Amino acid sequence: MDKANAKMIRYGVRLLLVLDDNEQVAGLLTATDILGEKPMRYLQNMGGTHADIMVRDIMTTQRELEALKIEDVKNARVGEIVATLKKSHRQHALVVAESADGKQAVCGLFSITQIARQLGAQVQSFELARTFAEIDAVISRG
């Protein structure tokens, strides 16, 4: 977990995609996962020390992520993406392309924080509801 945090700091990002041994997306890890309540909850449930916590213990798994098909988002409006994230209570959504054999490839990622910044909305780091409200206000003005 500490190595992942150091990598985020080094690259100036707040999210990392986590890959499995086959180079497939296993999940994602955010700075909030590392610096928020998840590590403390893990230690309360499992015991150990901070150094014992692995990325897999606190990441959001691929199954928990919202995955949007590239065909569905190519012509979507920003408000529709925001509504999808809001409805699912998620800060992020993967954008995937599906091959004929059913395998998914990641094409991109939506981040509610990035959307808010690009719209000039005030970002509420730990208050997702307020961030959504700020974005809704910007979209309804435009």
Backbone as CSV, one residue per row, in Angstrom:
resi,resn,N_x,N_y,N_z,CA_x,CA_y,CA_z,C_x,C_y,C_z
1,MET,0.829,-1.180,0.000,0.000,0.000,0.000,0.881,1.255,0.000
2,ASP,1.944,1.245,0.787,2.831,2.411,0.832,3.518,2.651,-0.510
3,LYS,3.874,1.569,-1.213,4.487,1.711,-2.537,3.500,2.338,-3.518
4,ALA,2.253,1.923,-3.441,1.223,2.480,-4.322,1.041,3.971,-4.030
5,ASN,1.017,4.337,-2.766,0.882,5.747,-2.388,2.072,6.552,-2.900
6,ALA,3.262,6.014,-2.772,4.458,6.696,-3.262,4.398,6.882,-4.780
7,LYS,3.874,5.885,-5.486,3.744,5.978,-6.947,2.759,7.086,-7.310
8,MET,1.632,7.177,-6.574,0.660,8.242,-6.840,1.305,9.609,-6.651
9,ILE,2.041,9.757,-5.590,2.708,11.037,-5.304,3.713,11.355,-6.404
10,ARG,4.518,10.361,-6.776,5.556,10.568,-7.794,4.961,11.012,-9.125
11,TYR,3.823,10.431,-9.507,3.208,10.759,-10.799,2.130,11.827,-10.710
12,GLY,1.861,12.308,-9.507,0.873,13.370,-9.338,-0.545,12.941,-9.675
13,VAL,-0.875,11.688,-9.351,-2.218,11.173,-9.601,-2.845,10.730,-8.284
14,ARG,-4.158,10.560,-8.315,-4.873,10.140,-7.111,-5.591,8.809,-7.313
15,LEU,-5.259,8.111,-8.419,-5.898,6.838,-8.722,-4.937,5.967,-9.511
16,LEU,-4.907,4.701,-9.174,-4.128,3.727,-9.935,-5.026,2.566,-10.319
17,LEU,-4.888,2.091,-11.550,-5.537,0.840,-11.928,-4.672,-0.286,-11.382
18,VAL,-5.298,-1.291,-10.827,-4.588,-2.441,-10.270,-4.741,-3.589,-11.250
19,LEU,-3.616,-4.141,-11.687,-3.630,-5.238,-12.658,-3.336,-6.555,-11.964
20,ASP,-3.929,-7.632,-12.481,-3.629,-8.959,-11.947,-2.402,-9.526,-12.668
21,ASP,-2.084,-10.780,-12.393,-0.902,-11.407,-12.990,-1.001,-11.534,-14.506
22,ASN,-2.230,-11.481,-15.045,-2.430,-11.580,-16.490,-2.563,-10.218,-17.150
23,GLU,-2.195,-9.158,-16.412,-2.274,-7.790,-16.922,-3.714,-7.343,-17.201
24,GLN,-4.669,-7.962,-16.514,-6.073,-7.574,-16.614,-6.408,-6.689,-15.419
25,VAL,-7.353,-5.762,-15.599,-7.725,-4.866,-14.508,-8.417,-5.666,-13.409
26,ALA,-7.815,-5.632,-12.228,-8.375,-6.325,-11.063,-9.186,-5.354,-10.205
27,GLY,-8.899,-4.060,-10.361,-9.607,-3.052,-9.582,-8.914,-1.719,-9.690
28,LEU,-9.291,-0.824,-8.789,-8.598,0.462,-8.737,-8.388,0.870,-7.288
29,LEU,-7.391,1.689,-7.115,-6.997,2.174,-5.793,-6.908,3.686,-5.862
30,THR,-7.562,4.346,-4.923,-7.525,5.805,-4.900,-6.749,6.288,-3.677
31,ALA,-6.357,7.541,-3.732,-5.688,8.146,-2.583,-6.608,8.115,-1.369
32,THR,-7.902,8.266,-1.590,-8.864,8.200,-0.491,-8.875,6.813,0.133
33,ASP,-8.714,5.768,-0.685,-8.632,4.411,-0.140,-7.452,4.291,0.819
34,ILE,-6.343,4.870,0.432,-5.122,4.759,1.229,-5.169,5.658,2.463
35,LEU,-5.646,6.885,2.286,-5.584,7.878,3.359,-6.866,7.970,4.181
36,GLY,-7.919,7.296,3.734,-9.210,7.371,4.410,-9.387,6.303,5.471
37,GLU,-10.619,5.854,5.628,-10.996,4.922,6.694,-10.685,3.462,6.388
38,LYS,-10.531,3.110,5.133,-10.358,1.700,4.766,-9.200,1.010,5.499
39,PRO,-8.026,1.625,5.569,-6.936,0.948,6.284,-7.258,0.704,7.767
40,MET,-7.906,1.663,8.407,-8.242,1.491,9.825,-9.282,0.384,10.000
41,ARG,-10.292,0.360,9.115,-11.296,-0.698,9.190,-10.662,-2.064,8.964
42,TYR,-9.728,-2.131,8.025,-9.051,-3.394,7.757,-8.303,-3.859,9.008
43,LEU,-7.554,-2.958,9.631,-6.796,-3.331,10.826,-7.712,-3.730,11.978
44,GLN,-8.847,-3.064,12.119,-9.799,-3.426,13.172,-10.356,-4.830,12.948
45,ASN,-10.611,-5.169,11.697,-11.186,-6.479,11.383,-10.158,-7.601,11.338
46,MET,-8.966,-7.299,10.834,-7.981,-8.341,10.563,-6.792,-8.326,11.515
47,GLY,-6.577,-7.205,12.208,-5.395,-7.089,13.057,-4.170,-6.766,12.229
48,GLY,-3.038,-6.780,12.862,-1.797,-6.500,12.169,-1.391,-5.038,12.302
49,THR,-0.452,-4.657,11.445,0.034,-3.285,11.464,-0.220,-2.651,10.097
50,HIS,-0.038,-1.352,10.042,-0.227,-0.607,8.805,0.613,-1.201,7.678
51,ALA,1.805,-1.634,7.976,2.710,-2.200,6.968,2.196,-3.526,6.401
52,ASP,1.263,-4.179,7.108,0.717,-5.460,6.653,-0.369,-5.294,5.585
53,ILE,-0.887,-4.089,5.432,-2.009,-3.874,4.527,-1.522,-3.901,3.079
54,MET,-2.178,-4.742,2.291,-1.849,-4.866,0.874,-2.881,-4.089,0.058
55,VAL,-2.508,-3.721,-1.166,-3.421,-3.015,-2.062,-4.722,-3.799,-2.210
56,ARG,-4.634,-5.099,-2.394,-5.835,-5.924,-2.591,-6.798,-5.853,-1.408
57,ASP,-6.286,-5.494,-0.227,-7.117,-5.425,0.970,-8.023,-4.204,0.995
58,ILE,-7.646,-3.144,0.274,-8.418,-1.898,0.358,-8.873,-1.357,-0.991
59,MET,-8.472,-1.990,-2.089,-8.860,-1.492,-3.415,-10.336,-1.773,-3.669
60,THR,-10.879,-1.083,-4.660,-12.211,-1.390,-5.166,-12.010,-2.420,-6.260
61,THR,-12.620,-3.582,-6.106,-12.405,-4.654,-7.074,-13.135,-4.356,-8.379
62,GLN,-12.696,-5.017,-9.420,-13.282,-4.839,-10.750,-14.775,-5.134,-10.713
63,ARG,-15.198,-6.125,-9.941,-16.623,-6.474,-9.842,-17.451,-5.347,-9.229
64,GLU,-16.816,-4.542,-8.375,-17.518,-3.442,-7.711,-17.580,-2.177,-8.564
65,LEU,-16.790,-2.133,-9.625,-16.723,-0.937,-10.455,-17.882,-0.857,-11.427
66,GLU,-18.265,0.354,-11.706,-19.243,0.600,-12.760,-18.464,0.522,-14.076
67,ALA,-18.918,-0.314,-15.000,-18.256,-0.420,-16.301,-19.258,-0.012,-17.375
68,LEU,-18.908,1.017,-18.107,-19.765,1.534,-19.174,-19.180,1.116,-20.519
69,LYS,-20.032,0.683,-21.410,-19.566,0.266,-22.732,-19.265,1.494,-23.578
70,ILE,-18.166,1.429,-24.307,-17.733,2.551,-25.143,-18.842,2.968,-26.114
71,GLU,-19.585,2.009,-26.633,-20.675,2.329,-27.563,-21.737,3.200,-26.886
72,ASP,-21.944,2.992,-25.586,-22.972,3.737,-24.853,-22.528,5.146,-24.481
73,VAL,-21.216,5.376,-24.393,-20.748,6.695,-23.949,-20.223,7.579,-25.074
74,LYS,-20.022,7.020,-26.242,-19.486,7.817,-27.353,-20.299,9.077,-27.612
75,ASN,-21.610,8.963,-27.541,-22.477,10.102,-27.835,-23.244,10.580,-26.609
76,ALA,-22.815,10.156,-25.434,-23.508,10.553,-24.194,-23.161,11.990,-23.825
77,ARG,-24.083,12.641,-23.169,-23.843,13.980,-22.629,-23.202,13.837,-21.253
78,VAL,-22.464,14.844,-20.860,-21.802,14.831,-19.555,-22.823,14.585,-18.448
79,GLY,-23.966,15.227,-18.548,-25.005,15.058,-17.535,-25.462,13.620,-17.397
80,GLU,-25.466,12.880,-18.507,-25.863,11.476,-18.457,-24.814,10.634,-17.729
81,ILE,-23.549,10.943,-17.956,-22.470,10.228,-17.258,-22.542,10.542,-15.766
82,VAL,-22.719,11.816,-15.436,-22.829,12.228,-14.030,-24.013,11.521,-13.372
83,ALA,-25.159,11.465,-14.066,-26.343,10.801,-13.513,-26.075,9.315,-13.262
84,THR,-25.346,8.685,-14.165,-25.009,7.262,-14.001,-24.131,7.064,-12.769
85,LEU,-23.117,7.899,-12.611,-22.248,7.795,-11.449,-23.019,8.073,-10.166
86,LYS,-23.856,9.084,-10.204,-24.650,9.455,-9.028,-25.579,8.315,-8.624
87,LYS,-26.257,7.733,-9.605,-27.202,6.651,-9.344,-26.510,5.445,-8.711
88,SER,-25.289,5.168,-9.148,-24.553,4.006,-8.639,-23.719,4.334,-7.397
89,HIS,-23.764,5.603,-6.969,-22.984,6.054,-5.798,-21.492,5.771,-5.984
90,ARG,-21.009,6.012,-7.198,-19.606,5.772,-7.529,-18.926,7.069,-7.922
91,GLN,-17.627,7.152,-7.644,-16.829,8.300,-8.064,-16.172,8.041,-9.412
92,HIS,-16.073,6.770,-9.800,-15.370,6.397,-11.017,-16.165,5.365,-11.795
93,ALA,-15.972,5.374,-13.097,-16.538,4.345,-13.964,-15.520,4.035,-15.053
94,LEU,-15.290,2.763,-15.269,-14.433,2.346,-16.364,-15.228,2.410,-17.659
95,VAL,-14.545,2.716,-18.735,-15.144,2.642,-20.062,-14.472,1.465,-20.747
96,VAL,-15.285,0.513,-21.209,-14.737,-0.715,-21.765,-15.268,-0.975,-23.164
97,ALA,-14.455,-1.681,-23.927,-14.881,-2.194,-25.235,-14.929,-3.706,-25.094
98,GLU,-15.957,-4.299,-25.667,-16.097,-5.744,-25.597,-15.776,-6.350,-26.947
99,SER,-14.916,-7.362,-26.935,-14.571,-8.051,-28.177,-15.629,-9.116,-28.469
100,ALA,-15.547,-9.708,-29.638,-16.526,-10.720,-30.055,-16.559,-11.907,-29.102
101,ASP,-15.414,-12.197,-28.465,-15.371,-13.338,-27.542,-15.785,-12.959,-26.114
102,GLY,-16.250,-11.713,-25.932,-16.757,-11.299,-24.626,-15.724,-10.703,-23.684
103,LYS,-14.467,-10.654,-24.103,-13.438,-10.055,-23.257,-13.563,-8.538,-23.299
104,GLN,-13.277,-7.921,-22.157,-13.357,-6.473,-22.077,-11.962,-5.867,-22.061
105,ALA,-11.828,-4.738,-22.753,-10.587,-3.966,-22.741,-10.934,-2.570,-22.234
106,VAL,-10.124,-2.063,-21.323,-10.368,-0.730,-20.777,-9.971,0.311,-21.808
107,CYS,-10.914,1.215,-22.112,-10.677,2.301,-23.066,-10.458,3.629,-22.348
108,GLY,-10.998,3.742,-21.161,-10.899,5.000,-20.431,-11.527,4.887,-19.060
109,LEU,-11.625,6.035,-18.417,-12.115,6.091,-17.047,-12.775,7.437,-16.832
110,PHE,-13.965,7.442,-16.271,-14.606,8.684,-15.854,-14.354,8.863,-14.374
111,SER,-14.022,10.073,-13.981,-13.812,10.431,-12.579,-14.698,11.628,-12.275
112,ILE,-15.538,11.510,-11.262,-16.432,12.613,-10.925,-15.622,13.849,-10.533
113,THR,-14.486,13.648,-9.909,-13.629,14.776,-9.523,-13.098,15.488,-10.760
114,GLN,-12.643,14.724,-11.748,-12.126,15.320,-12.976,-13.229,16.035,-13.751
115,ILE,-14.403,15.418,-13.815,-15.533,16.067,-14.488,-15.837,17.398,-13.816
116,ALA,-15.880,17.390,-12.491,-16.172,18.619,-11.741,-15.129,19.697,-12.041
117,ARG,-13.864,19.321,-12.025,-12.798,20.297,-12.310,-12.948,20.872,-13.709
118,GLN,-13.215,20.012,-14.676,-13.321,20.473,-16.060,-14.536,21.368,-16.275
119,LEU,-15.551,21.189,-15.450,-16.735,22.044,-15.539,-16.604,23.303,-14.690
120,GLY,-15.528,23.391,-13.910,-15.341,24.542,-13.040,-16.162,24.469,-11.769
121,ALA,-16.656,23.278,-11.442,-17.431,23.098,-10.212,-16.478,22.922,-9.040
122,GLN,-16.937,23.297,-7.875,-16.120,23.140,-6.674,-16.117,21.672,-6.281
123,VAL,-14.933,21.115,-6.069,-14.802,19.705,-5.727,-14.776,19.552,-4.218
124,GLN,-15.649,18.696,-3.723,-15.716,18.393,-2.299,-15.087,17.010,-2.106
125,SER,-13.822,16.964,-1.767,-13.066,15.719,-1.764,-13.746,14.565,-1.032
126,PHE,-14.255,14.812,0.150,-14.812,13.720,0.927,-16.330,13.790,1.018
127,GLU,-16.940,14.707,0.279,-18.392,14.828,0.300,-18.922,14.667,-1.108
128,LEU,-19.127,13.437,-1.481,-19.550,13.121,-2.837,-20.873,13.785,-3.186
129,ALA,-21.813,13.812,-2.257,-23.125,14.415,-2.530,-22.982,15.889,-2.890
130,ARG,-22.114,16.617,-2.204,-21.920,18.032,-2.514,-21.234,18.221,-3.862
131,THR,-20.311,17.332,-4.217,-19.657,17.416,-5.523,-20.690,17.209,-6.624
132,PHE,-21.576,16.216,-6.461,-22.632,15.994,-7.448,-23.537,17.219,-7.537
133,ALA,-23.865,17.823,-6.405,-24.721,19.013,-6.406,-24.049,20.157,-7.150
134,GLU,-22.750,20.350,-6.963,-21.996,21.389,-7.666,-22.031,21.140,-9.175
135,ILE,-21.829,19.890,-9.586,-21.844,19.566,-11.011,-23.242,19.800,-11.589
136,ASP,-24.270,19.345,-10.872,-25.639,19.558,-11.332,-25.915,21.050,-11.539
137,ALA,-25.418,21.882,-10.627,-25.626,23.328,-10.735,-24.944,23.882,-11.989
138,VAL,-23.729,23.442,-12.271,-22.995,23.912,-13.453,-23.708,23.455,-14.722
139,ILE,-24.128,22.196,-14.758,-24.786,21.649,-15.956,-26.110,22.373,-16.209
140,SER,-26.864,22.634,-15.158,-28.171,23.275,-15.351,-28.032,24.740,-15.789
141,ARG,-26.900,25.384,-15.485,-26.656,26.763,-15.949,-26.307,26.783,-17.428
142,GLY,-25.626,25.678,-17.878,-25.125,25.649,-19.249,-26.169,25.265,-20.188
